[in-house]
Amino acid sequence: MSDFDMGSSSAGMLDSSKRAQLMDQVKSQIAVAAAQELLQKMSDKCFKKCIYKPGTSLDNSEQKCIALCMDRYMDSWNTVSRAYNARLQREHSMGH
């Protein structure tokens, strides 16, 4: 039986350190999944934008395009992420 197969009564019997450890594992798995999704989306978008005729290697212009595209994508993602976190902080502080 895995940790996730436990009924609600069994889950309630976890001590606080095991509960915290389980939460840390879940948070870590969510972070890895989010990073994988970000990388996949960025790769897909930049490939479609920069690679017109796939071949065995990338030429200089394709390499530059991919690098710039990925930089812009990450900059945009970081900007949106900071704005979203700031909004969450504002809403959290207003709620308490």
MOPAC internal coordinates of N, CA, C and O (Angstrom, degrees):
PM7 1SCF
backbone

  N    0.0000 0     0.00 0     0.00 0    0    0    0
  C    1.4573 1     0.00 0     0.00 0    1    0    0
  C    1.5224 1   108.33 1     0.00 0    2    1    0
  O    1.2310 1   119.79 1   -52.35 1    3    2    1
  N    1.3081 1   118.01 1   127.65 1    3    2    1
  C    1.4611 1   121.33 1   178.85 1    5    3    2
  C    1.5223 1   109.98 1   -82.50 1    6    5    3
  O    1.2310 1   120.66 1   -10.25 1    7    6    5
  N    1.3310 1   116.34 1   169.75 1    7    6    5
  C    1.4619 1   120.75 1   178.31 1    9    7    6
  C    1.5182 1   111.54 1   -59.80 1   10    9    7
  O    1.2310 1   120.31 1   150.70 1   11   10    9
  N    1.3392 1   117.02 1   -29.30 1   11   10    9
  C    1.4538 1   120.74 1  -176.30 1   13   11   10
  C    1.5190 1   112.25 1   -83.72 1   14   13   11
  O    1.2310 1   119.70 1   168.61 1   15   14   13
  N    1.3410 1   118.17 1   -11.39 1   15   14   13
  C    1.4545 1   121.30 1   179.97 1   17   15   14
  C    1.5236 1   111.96 1   -86.17 1   18   17   15
  O    1.2310 1   119.63 1   174.31 1   19   18   17
  N    1.3101 1   118.31 1    -5.69 1   19   18   17
  C    1.4534 1   121.47 1  -177.61 1   21   19   18
  C    1.5165 1   110.31 1   -68.91 1   22   21   19
  O    1.2310 1   121.04 1   -37.45 1   23   22   21
  N    1.3094 1   115.61 1   142.55 1   23   22   21
  C    1.4508 1   120.25 1   174.55 1   25   23   22
  C    1.5039 1   109.93 1   -71.83 1   26   25   23
  O    1.2310 1   120.27 1    -9.02 1   27   26   25
  N    1.3153 1   117.09 1   170.98 1   27   26   25
  C    1.4629 1   120.03 1  -177.68 1   29   27   26
  C    1.5170 1   111.49 1   -63.37 1   30   29   27
  O    1.2310 1   119.59 1   147.64 1   31   30   29
  N    1.3478 1   118.38 1   -32.36 1   31   30   29
  C    1.4584 1   119.45 1   179.56 1   33   31   30
  C    1.5245 1   110.79 1   -69.13 1   34   33   31
  O    1.2310 1   119.68 1   143.78 1   35   34   33
  N    1.3280 1   118.21 1   -36.22 1   35   34   33
  C    1.4624 1   121.21 1   177.58 1   37   35   34
  C    1.5173 1   110.96 1   -69.48 1   38   37   35
  O    1.2310 1   120.43 1   140.37 1   39   38   37
  N    1.3238 1   116.79 1   -39.63 1   39   38   37
  C    1.4595 1   120.52 1   179.87 1   41   39   38
  C    1.5171 1   110.54 1   -63.78 1   42   41   39
  O    1.2310 1   120.13 1   146.66 1   43   42   41
  N    1.3111 1   117.35 1   -33.34 1   43   42   41
  C    1.4557 1   121.03 1   179.08 1   45   43   42
  C    1.5126 1   112.46 1   -68.34 1   46   45   43
  O    1.2310 1   120.17 1   161.77 1   47   46   45
  N    1.3344 1   117.28 1   -18.23 1   47   46   45
  C    1.4573 1   121.12 1  -178.04 1   49   47   46
  C    1.5258 1   112.36 1   -86.49 1   50   49   47
  O    1.2310 1   119.37 1   176.10 1   51   50   49
  N    1.3218 1   118.81 1    -3.90 1   51   50   49
  C    1.4594 1   120.98 1   176.64 1   53   51   50
  C    1.5263 1   109.18 1   -66.65 1   54   53   51
  O    1.2310 1   120.96 1   -44.89 1   55   54   53
  N    1.3305 1   115.76 1   135.11 1   55   54   53
  C    1.4587 1   116.74 1   175.48 1   57   55   54
  C    1.5275 1   108.88 1   -75.57 1   58   57   55
  O    1.2310 1   120.87 1   -11.67 1   59   58   57
  N    1.3121 1   115.94 1   168.33 1   59   58   57
  C    1.4646 1   119.86 1  -172.46 1   61   59   58
  C    1.5299 1   112.49 1   -62.50 1   62   61   59
  O    1.2310 1   119.48 1   145.12 1   63   62   61
  N    1.3226 1   118.59 1   -34.88 1   63   62   61
  C    1.4676 1   119.31 1  -179.86 1   65   63   62
  C    1.5285 1   110.94 1   -70.15 1   66   65   63
  O    1.2310 1   119.78 1   141.30 1   67   66   65
  N    1.3249 1   118.03 1   -38.70 1   67   66   65
  C    1.4698 1   120.32 1   177.55 1   69   67   66
  C    1.5202 1   110.45 1   -69.58 1   70   69   67
  O    1.2310 1   120.34 1   142.77 1   71   70   69
  N    1.3159 1   116.96 1   -37.23 1   71   70   69
  C    1.4652 1   120.89 1   177.69 1   73   71   70
  C    1.5261 1   109.83 1   -63.92 1   74   73   71
  O    1.2310 1   120.38 1   136.22 1   75   74   73
  N    1.3315 1   116.87 1   -43.78 1   75   74   73
  C    1.4687 1   121.23 1   178.59 1   77   75   74
  C    1.5259 1   110.50 1   -64.29 1   78   77   75
  O    1.2310 1   120.50 1   139.58 1   79   78   77
  N    1.3286 1   116.64 1   -40.42 1   79   78   77
  C    1.4634 1   120.63 1   178.68 1   81   79   78
  C    1.5310 1   110.26 1   -63.90 1   82   81   79
  O    1.2310 1   120.20 1   137.18 1   83   82   81
  N    1.3228 1   117.22 1   -42.82 1   83   82   81
  C    1.4612 1   121.40 1   178.34 1   85   83   82
  C    1.5252 1   110.67 1   -63.64 1   86   85   83
  O    1.2310 1   120.33 1   137.98 1   87   86   85
  N    1.3284 1   116.97 1   -42.02 1   87   86   85
  C    1.4659 1   120.60 1   178.42 1   89   87   86
  C    1.5272 1   110.87 1   -63.61 1   90   89   87
  O    1.2310 1   120.22 1   139.99 1   91   90   89
  N    1.3269 1   117.19 1   -40.01 1   91   90   89
  C    1.4678 1   120.66 1   177.54 1   93   91   90
  C    1.5265 1   110.98 1   -62.66 1   94   93   91
  O    1.2310 1   120.41 1   139.27 1   95   94   93
  N    1.3318 1   116.82 1   -40.73 1   95   94   93
  C    1.4650 1   120.56 1   178.35 1   97   95   94
  C    1.5239 1   110.80 1   -63.93 1   98   97   95
  O    1.2310 1   120.52 1   136.54 1   99   98   97
  N    1.3257 1   116.60 1   -43.46 1   99   98   97
  C    1.4645 1   120.82 1   179.78 1  101   99   98
  C    1.5266 1   110.03 1   -64.20 1  102  101   99
  O    1.2310 1   120.28 1   135.15 1  103  102  101
  N    1.3369 1   117.06 1   -44.85 1  103  102  101
  C    1.4672 1   120.55 1   178.50 1  105  103  102
  C    1.5242 1   111.05 1   -60.65 1  106  105  103
  O    1.2310 1   120.49 1   139.45 1  107  106  105
  N    1.3115 1   116.68 1   -40.55 1  107  106  105
  C    1.4607 1   121.05 1   179.15 1  109  107  106
  C    1.5268 1   110.88 1   -64.56 1  110  109  107
  O    1.2310 1   120.27 1   136.95 1  111  110  109
  N    1.3237 1   117.08 1   -43.05 1  111  110  109
  C    1.4662 1   120.88 1   178.67 1  113  111  110
  C    1.5243 1   111.15 1   -64.43 1  114  113  111
  O    1.2310 1   120.37 1   140.86 1  115  114  113
  N    1.3233 1   116.91 1   -39.14 1  115  114  113
  C    1.4688 1   120.95 1   177.91 1  117  115  114
  C    1.5271 1   110.02 1   -64.89 1  118  117  115
  O    1.2310 1   120.25 1   137.85 1  119  118  117
  N    1.3300 1   117.13 1   -42.15 1  119  118  117
  C    1.4672 1   120.89 1   179.46 1  121  119  118
  C    1.5274 1   111.20 1   -63.58 1  122  121  119
  O    1.2310 1   120.17 1   138.37 1  123  122  121
  N    1.3260 1   117.28 1   -41.63 1  123  122  121
  C    1.4678 1   120.81 1   178.35 1  125  123  122
  C    1.5231 1   110.08 1   -64.10 1  126  125  123
  O    1.2310 1   120.23 1   135.98 1  127  126  125
  N    1.3319 1   117.16 1   -44.02 1  127  126  125
  C    1.4708 1   120.80 1   179.42 1  129  127  126
  C    1.5278 1   110.83 1   -62.71 1  130  129  127
  O    1.2310 1   120.30 1   139.35 1  131  130  129
  N    1.3262 1   117.02 1   -40.65 1  131  130  129
  C    1.4683 1   120.75 1   179.15 1  133  131  130
  C    1.5291 1   110.82 1   -65.30 1  134  133  131
  O    1.2310 1   120.34 1   138.73 1  135  134  133
  N    1.3275 1   116.95 1   -41.27 1  135  134  133
  C    1.4672 1   120.45 1   178.57 1  137  135  134
  C    1.5260 1   110.83 1   -65.14 1  138  137  135
  O    1.2310 1   120.48 1   139.37 1  139  138  137
  N    1.3293 1   116.68 1   -40.63 1  139  138  137
  C    1.4671 1   120.08 1   178.14 1  141  139  138
  C    1.5262 1   110.81 1   -63.91 1  142  141  139
  O    1.2310 1   120.59 1   138.30 1  143  142  141
  N    1.3303 1   116.47 1   -41.70 1  143  142  141
  C    1.4617 1   120.24 1   178.83 1  145  143  142
  C    1.5294 1   110.91 1   -64.89 1  146  145  143
  O    1.2310 1   120.29 1   137.16 1  147  146  145
  N    1.3246 1   117.06 1   -42.84 1  147  146  145
  C    1.4634 1   121.29 1   177.98 1  149  147  146
  C    1.5262 1   110.46 1   -59.86 1  150  149  147
  O    1.2310 1   120.27 1   132.65 1  151  150  149
  N    1.3134 1   117.09 1   -47.35 1  151  150  149
  C    1.4607 1   121.24 1  -179.97 1  153  151  150
  C    1.5263 1   111.08 1   -62.52 1  154  153  151
  O    1.2310 1   120.17 1   138.76 1  155  154  153
  N    1.3255 1   117.27 1   -41.24 1  155  154  153
  C    1.4633 1   120.81 1   179.85 1  157  155  154
  C    1.5278 1   111.19 1   -64.65 1  158  157  155
  O    1.2310 1   120.38 1   133.89 1  159  158  157
  N    1.3308 1   116.89 1   -46.11 1  159  158  157
  C    1.4692 1   120.30 1   179.37 1  161  159  158
  C    1.5238 1   111.09 1   -63.05 1  162  161  159
  O    1.2310 1   120.85 1   136.09 1  163  162  161
  N    1.3272 1   115.99 1   -43.91 1  163  162  161
  C    1.4590 1   120.62 1  -179.48 1  165  163  162
  C    1.5261 1   110.06 1   -63.11 1  166  165  163
  O    1.2310 1   120.20 1   135.80 1  167  166  165
  N    1.3073 1   117.22 1   -44.20 1  167  166  165
  C    1.4681 1   120.93 1   179.29 1  169  167  166
  C    1.5204 1   111.15 1   -62.11 1  170  169  167
  O    1.2310 1   120.52 1   134.23 1  171  170  169
  N    1.3294 1   116.61 1   -45.77 1  171  170  169
  C    1.4686 1   120.57 1   179.95 1  173  171  170
  C    1.5234 1   111.46 1   -60.52 1  174  173  171
  O    1.2310 1   120.73 1   130.05 1  175  174  173
  N    1.3281 1   116.22 1   -49.95 1  175  174  173
  C    1.4631 1   120.16 1  -177.08 1  177  175  174
  C    1.5292 1   111.60 1   -63.85 1  178  177  175
  O    1.2310 1   120.40 1   134.98 1  179  178  177
  N    1.3169 1   116.84 1   -45.02 1  179  178  177
  C    1.4637 1   119.80 1  -177.62 1  181  179  178
  C    1.5260 1   111.55 1   -71.24 1  182  181  179
  O    1.2310 1   119.97 1   145.59 1  183  182  181
  N    1.3232 1   117.66 1   -34.41 1  183  182  181
  C    1.4628 1   119.86 1   176.62 1  185  183  182
  C    1.5228 1   109.80 1   -63.47 1  186  185  183
  O    1.2310 1   120.64 1   132.93 1  187  186  185
  N    1.3388 1   116.39 1   -47.07 1  187  186  185
  C    1.4684 1   120.08 1  -179.81 1  189  187  186
  C    1.5246 1   111.45 1   -62.80 1  190  189  187
  O    1.2310 1   120.31 1   144.41 1  191  190  189
  N    1.3232 1   117.01 1   -35.59 1  191  190  189
  C    1.4631 1   121.11 1  -178.17 1  193  191  190
  C    1.5313 1   112.18 1   -75.38 1  194  193  191
  O    1.2310 1   120.12 1   143.93 1  195  194  193
  N    1.3225 1   117.38 1   -36.07 1  195  194  193
  C    1.4660 1   120.56 1  -167.72 1  197  195  194
  C    1.5256 1   115.97 1  -107.39 1  198  197  195
  O    1.2310 1   119.71 1   157.75 1  199  198  197
  N    1.3027 1   118.16 1   -22.25 1  199  198  197
  C    1.4671 1   120.66 1  -174.28 1  201  199  198
  C    1.5236 1   109.27 1  -110.02 1  202  201  199
  O    1.2310 1   121.20 1   -71.95 1  203  202  201
  N    1.3324 1   115.30 1   108.05 1  203  202  201
  C    1.4647 1   119.87 1  -177.75 1  205  203  202
  C    1.5207 1   111.83 1   -91.34 1  206  205  203
  O    1.2310 1   120.67 1   140.92 1  207  206  205
  N    1.3230 1   116.32 1   -39.08 1  207  206  205
  C    1.4663 1   121.04 1  -179.58 1  209  207  206
  C    1.5271 1   108.17 1  -130.31 1  210  209  207
  O    1.2310 1   120.07 1   -87.95 1  211  210  209
  N    1.3421 1   117.46 1    92.05 1  211  210  209
  C    1.4693 1   119.48 1  -179.12 1  213  211  210
  C    1.5268 1   111.69 1   -57.39 1  214  213  211
  O    1.2310 1   120.98 1   -40.59 1  215  214  213
  N    1.2928 1   115.74 1   139.41 1  215  214  213
  C    1.4630 1   122.24 1   178.89 1  217  215  214
  C    1.5157 1   109.80 1  -141.54 1  218  217  215
  O    1.2310 1   120.94 1    21.90 1  219  218  217
  N    1.3058 1   115.81 1  -158.10 1  219  218  217
  C    1.4626 1   120.20 1  -177.84 1  221  219  218
  C    1.5211 1   112.93 1   -82.16 1  222  221  219
  O    1.2310 1   120.31 1   163.47 1  223  222  221
  N    1.3368 1   117.02 1   -16.53 1  223  222  221
  C    1.4670 1   120.26 1   178.59 1  225  223  222
  C    1.5264 1   109.13 1  -151.83 1  226  225  223
  O    1.2310 1   121.48 1   -14.09 1  227  226  225
  N    1.3244 1   114.77 1   165.91 1  227  226  225
  C    1.4643 1   120.77 1   178.27 1  229  227  226
  C    1.5202 1   109.03 1   -96.47 1  230  229  227
  O    1.2310 1   120.68 1   -42.31 1  231  230  229
  N    1.3318 1   116.31 1   137.69 1  231  230  229
  C    1.4635 1   117.86 1   174.72 1  233  231  230
  C    1.5315 1   108.59 1   -83.03 1  234  233  231
  O    1.2310 1   120.52 1    -4.81 1  235  234  233
  N    1.3297 1   116.60 1   175.19 1  235  234  233
  C    1.4682 1   121.07 1  -175.90 1  237  235  234
  C    1.5195 1   112.78 1   -58.35 1  238  237  235
  O    1.2310 1   120.15 1   136.41 1  239  238  237
  N    1.3220 1   117.31 1   -43.59 1  239  238  237
  C    1.4675 1   119.55 1  -177.79 1  241  239  238
  C    1.5289 1   110.91 1   -66.23 1  242  241  239
  O    1.2310 1   119.92 1   143.34 1  243  242  241
  N    1.3284 1   117.75 1   -36.66 1  243  242  241
  C    1.4664 1   120.64 1   177.59 1  245  243  242
  C    1.5248 1   110.57 1   -67.29 1  246  245  243
  O    1.2310 1   120.53 1   138.99 1  247  246  245
  N    1.3302 1   116.60 1   -41.01 1  247  246  245
  C    1.4639 1   120.40 1   178.78 1  249  247  246
  C    1.5298 1   110.80 1   -62.14 1  250  249  247
  O    1.2310 1   120.70 1   135.40 1  251  250  249
  N    1.3314 1   116.26 1   -44.60 1  251  250  249
  C    1.4677 1   120.46 1   179.27 1  253  251  250
  C    1.5188 1   110.65 1   -64.43 1  254  253  251
  O    1.2310 1   120.79 1   136.28 1  255  254  253
  N    1.3345 1   116.09 1   -43.72 1  255  254  253
  C    1.4609 1   120.79 1  -179.97 1  257  255  254
  C    1.5284 1   110.62 1   -60.64 1  258  257  255
  O    1.2310 1   120.40 1   134.13 1  259  258  257
  N    1.3225 1   116.84 1   -45.87 1  259  258  257
  C    1.4713 1   121.14 1  -179.91 1  261  259  258
  C    1.5284 1   110.01 1   -62.36 1  262  261  259
  O    1.2310 1   120.21 1   134.33 1  263  262  261
  N    1.3242 1   117.20 1   -45.67 1  263  262  261
  C    1.4648 1   120.83 1  -179.04 1  265  263  262
  C    1.5281 1   110.92 1   -61.46 1  266  265  263
  O    1.2310 1   120.35 1   133.00 1  267  266  265
  N    1.3349 1   116.94 1   -47.00 1  267  266  265
  C    1.4663 1   120.29 1   179.41 1  269  267  266
  C    1.5263 1   111.40 1   -65.20 1  270  269  267
  O    1.2310 1   120.60 1   138.13 1  271  270  269
  N    1.3228 1   116.45 1   -41.87 1  271  270  269
  C    1.4599 1   120.93 1   179.85 1  273  271  270
  C    1.5307 1   110.41 1   -60.71 1  274  273  271
  O    1.2310 1   120.73 1   134.11 1  275  274  273
  N    1.3247 1   116.21 1   -45.89 1  275  274  273
  C    1.4613 1   119.81 1  -179.16 1  277  275  274
  C    1.5266 1   111.03 1   -66.25 1  278  277  275
  O    1.2310 1   120.33 1   140.82 1  279  278  277
  N    1.3285 1   116.98 1   -39.18 1  279  278  277
  C    1.4679 1   120.29 1   176.58 1  281  279  278
  C    1.5255 1   110.85 1   -61.49 1  282  281  279
  O    1.2310 1   120.38 1   133.06 1  283  282  281
  N    1.3238 1   116.88 1   -46.94 1  283  282  281
  C    1.4680 1   120.84 1   179.14 1  285  283  282
  C    1.5248 1   111.10 1   -63.56 1  286  285  283
  O    1.2310 1   120.46 1   138.37 1  287  286  285
  N    1.3227 1   116.73 1   -41.63 1  287  286  285
  C    1.4627 1   120.83 1   179.90 1  289  287  286
  C    1.5265 1   110.01 1   -61.12 1  290  289  287
  O    1.2310 1   120.43 1   133.49 1  291  290  289
  N    1.3388 1   116.78 1   -46.51 1  291  290  289
  C    1.4672 1   120.37 1   179.92 1  293  291  290
  C    1.5290 1   111.28 1   -66.07 1  294  293  291
  O    1.2310 1   120.01 1   139.01 1  295  294  293
  N    1.3326 1   117.58 1   -40.99 1  295  294  293
  C    1.4656 1   120.44 1   176.95 1  297  295  294
  C    1.5282 1   110.37 1   -59.92 1  298  297  295
  O    1.2310 1   120.77 1   134.97 1  299  298  297
  N    1.3190 1   116.13 1   -45.03 1  299  298  297
  C    1.4681 1   120.56 1   179.46 1  301  299  298
  C    1.5174 1   110.80 1   -63.67 1  302  301  299
  O    1.2310 1   120.57 1   135.40 1  303  302  301
  N    1.3280 1   116.52 1   -44.60 1  303  302  301
  C    1.4611 1   120.69 1  -179.52 1  305  303  302
  C    1.5285 1   110.23 1   -62.21 1  306  305  303
  O    1.2310 1   120.37 1   137.68 1  307  306  305
  N    1.3277 1   116.90 1   -42.32 1  307  306  305
  C    1.4679 1   120.45 1   178.94 1  309  307  306
  C    1.5247 1   111.34 1   -64.42 1  310  309  307
  O    1.2310 1   119.99 1   139.68 1  311  310  309
  N    1.3311 1   117.62 1   -40.32 1  311  310  309
  C    1.4656 1   121.40 1   178.22 1  313  311  310
  C    1.5219 1   110.61 1   -62.47 1  314  313  311
  O    1.2310 1   120.58 1   132.62 1  315  314  313
  N    1.3146 1   116.50 1   -47.38 1  315  314  313
  C    1.4702 1   120.79 1   179.19 1  317  315  314
  C    1.5231 1   110.29 1   -63.63 1  318  317  315
  O    1.2310 1   120.41 1   137.98 1  319  318  317
  N    1.3107 1   116.82 1   -42.02 1  319  318  317
  C    1.4630 1   121.13 1  -179.72 1  321  319  318
  C    1.5290 1   111.51 1   -62.41 1  322  321  319
  O    1.2310 1   120.39 1   135.71 1  323  322  321
  N    1.3334 1   116.85 1   -44.29 1  323  322  321
  C    1.4721 1   119.98 1   178.18 1  325  323  322
  C    1.5259 1   110.92 1   -62.97 1  326  325  323
  O    1.2310 1   120.30 1   136.76 1  327  326  325
  N    1.3337 1   117.03 1   -43.24 1  327  326  325
  C    1.4674 1   120.67 1   179.74 1  329  327  326
  C    1.5256 1   110.63 1   -63.95 1  330  329  327
  O    1.2310 1   120.33 1   138.16 1  331  330  329
  N    1.3118 1   116.97 1   -41.84 1  331  330  329
  C    1.4629 1   121.45 1   179.55 1  333  331  330
  C    1.5272 1   110.73 1   -64.31 1  334  333  331
  O    1.2310 1   120.44 1   134.74 1  335  334  333
  N    1.3374 1   116.77 1   -45.26 1  335  334  333
  C    1.4640 1   120.18 1   178.87 1  337  335  334
  C    1.5240 1   111.48 1   -64.03 1  338  337  335
  O    1.2310 1   120.12 1   141.08 1  339  338  337
  N    1.3298 1   117.38 1   -38.92 1  339  338  337
  C    1.4645 1   120.41 1   177.66 1  341  339  338
  C    1.5263 1   110.29 1   -63.45 1  342  341  339
  O    1.2310 1   120.64 1   138.67 1  343  342  341
  N    1.3122 1   116.37 1   -41.33 1  343  342  341
  C    1.4707 1   120.00 1   178.53 1  345  343  342
  C    1.5292 1   110.58 1   -64.12 1  346  345  343
  O    1.2310 1   120.22 1   136.98 1  347  346  345
  N    1.3271 1   117.19 1   -43.02 1  347  346  345
  C    1.4619 1   120.06 1   177.41 1  349  347  346
  C    1.5247 1   110.97 1   -60.44 1  350  349  347
  O    1.2310 1   120.65 1   138.42 1  351  350  349
  N    1.3387 1   116.37 1   -41.58 1  351  350  349
  C    1.4656 1   120.28 1   178.81 1  353  351  350
  C    1.5274 1   111.06 1   -62.37 1  354  353  351
  O    1.2310 1   120.47 1   136.05 1  355  354  353
  N    1.3454 1   116.71 1   -43.95 1  355  354  353
  C    1.4696 1   120.48 1   178.75 1  357  355  354
  C    1.5217 1   110.90 1   -61.63 1  358  357  355
  O    1.2310 1   120.79 1   133.35 1  359  358  357
  N    1.3321 1   116.10 1   -46.65 1  359  358  357
  C    1.4565 1   119.77 1  -178.92 1  361  359  358
  C    1.5203 1   111.24 1   -65.04 1  362  361  359
  O    1.2310 1   120.66 1   142.62 1  363  362  361
  N    1.3318 1   116.35 1   -37.38 1  363  362  361
  C    1.4611 1   120.18 1   179.01 1  365  363  362
  C    1.5300 1   110.90 1   -66.62 1  366  365  363
  O    1.2310 1   120.48 1   137.76 1  367  366  365
  N    1.3371 1   116.68 1   -42.24 1  367  366  365
  C    1.4637 1   119.71 1  -178.93 1  369  367  366
  C    1.5272 1   111.46 1   -70.19 1  370  369  367
  O    1.2310 1   120.02 1   149.06 1  371  370  369
  N    1.3269 1   117.56 1   -30.94 1  371  370  369
  C    1.4621 1   120.64 1   178.10 1  373  371  370
  C    1.5278 1   111.06 1   -73.59 1  374  373  371
  O    1.2310 1   120.52 1   152.19 1  375  374  373
  N    1.3174 1   116.60 1   -27.81 1  375  374  373
  C    1.4564 1   120.94 1  -178.46 1  377  375  374
  C    1.5113 1   113.19 1   -79.15 1  378  377  375
  O    1.2310 1   120.51 1   163.93 1  379  378  377
  N    1.3322 1   116.64 1   -16.07 1  379  378  377
  C    1.4727 1   119.28 1  -177.55 1  381  379  378
  C    1.4762 1   112.58 1  -118.49 1  382  381  379
  O    1.2310 1   120.10 1   180.00 1  383  382  381

